[in-house]
């Protein structure tokens, strides 16, 4: 089989800065030589930051020259040194004839310490895919951000004919916060094989914030026209938030990858405790040695706004994967009981025993033992090997032979 060429890096050792200007996050970069020239990549990048209550944390993804990439700079107010404030980016990035490296950076204000508790970059080469197995749309207003309306409005939208396969959807929005008393409501809306709307929301904490929200979704579609849309609104007035960038990305996992599995649950969990417990599990069959990309997602419907919700991955209920550290390092503390907070984990695991089945678990904990249920839990695993059944016609297979 041929490798697809997915690139990844994970930072799992705490990295701290007091710099008021951007500094590199050690262990959070992919060198230029790893990328293919003239190839477009779907970039998924994120981090969990800790800092003193009220500290403003900044994160961006840059090229090797230190130039920030437009849809990849976020600003958020942190809650506490051991609480995790999530940052997340999703966007397409086109490499030119001479590829450039990518790296995550961070900084603070006033010399106050912030710590990157965990971060990751995953780069999936999608430039050779169109139509049947990959569909996307991006709405870039970064040059002149657009006021978020009070009625639910679609921004990035894509329509395509589905197949009876597992499809992965990544929905993302980046927005500016102009008020601290109203909420930005974000939804992934789909019609076609079925109708469904998944919604999260968050109140602004500081008027300097530029926040990202996201949803990771997977399911089996059917051979009908499907429309997926990023929709946003505010419960205030149109001056409360500005839309900067949004994107929706659909990948047919069965046609593009040798191995693909998913598990998704839409009902809320029972009460969490301070001890990690399984909230989603997935048996993943491996047919080829090599890297397996693991994506996890859940939403925390806040009840106690002082609680920290933690997530982690485990393999076969025993081995905690690199991005699964502890509750504090992979959690989020909310400021408002009306918030519904998105939480994402991403990891790449080398599974070197083809023909075996591995169990991947997503565990959760709540440090205050309050009833913060987790909803819309999703686990997705796919390989870095091209789907063998489609080798002859799969453009990723042809790309991998180059």
Secondary structure, DSSP 4 states (H G I P E B T S, - for coil): --B---EEEEE-S-EEE--SS-EEEEEEEE-GGGSPTT-EEEEEEEEEEEESTT-EEEEEEEETT-PEEEEEEEEEE---TTS-EEEEEEEEEE--SS---EEEEEE-STT--EEEEEEEEEEEE-TT--TTSEEEEEEE-TTS-EEPPSS-EEEEEEEEE--SSEEEEEEEEEEEE--SSSEEEEEEEEESSS-EEEEEEEE-S-TT-EEEEEEEEEEE--SSEEEEEEEEEESS-TTSEEEEEEEEEEEEHHHH-S-EEEEEE-SPP----SS-EEEEEEEEEE-SSEEEEEEEEEEEE-SSTT-EEEEEEEETTTEEPTT---TTTTEEE-S-TT-EEEEEEEEEEEE--TTEEEEEEEEEEETT-----EEEEEEEEEESB--GGGTTT-HHHHHHT-
